[in-house]
Amino acid sequence: MQSRRSIAERTIARARERGMPIDDDLEYMTLVELWIEGEIDIQDMRQRYNDLLARRSADRKARRGKSSFNQSFRPVPVPHNAADASIDLPSLDEDKTGVFGNAADLASR
């Protein structure tokens, strides 16, 4: 069992050095401990980890489908000539809201 633990420790250290720490994933580390203790073999560990990743992916997709953004987002139809349309924006001097007042003052300095 000690050799399995040293293999796991080296693998965890390499992942951390590469900027991808894996030891903060409790479910994965549970699988590692089962493997170290000899309760599962490496093929079973791999299969269980793949199942874990698939479940997490499905959970993320389900959450995205339920997000308020997805429910409130409605695409706006754009006319074919929209790219040719011009928008008349007031100059900073014509701004009546005062929002750009400070910007106009700063720009003139």
HELIX and SHEET records of a PDB file:
HELIX    1   1 GLN A    2  GLU A   17  1                                  16    
HELIX    2   2 LEU A   26  ILE A   36  1                                  11    
HELIX    3   3 ILE A   42  LYS A   66  1                                  25    
HELIX    4   4 SER A   68  SER A   72  1                                   5    
HELIX    5   5 ALA A   82  ASP A   84  5                                   3    
HELIX    6   6 LEU A   92  GLU A   94  5                                   3    
HELIX    7   7 GLY A  101  ALA A  107  1                                   7    
END                                                                             
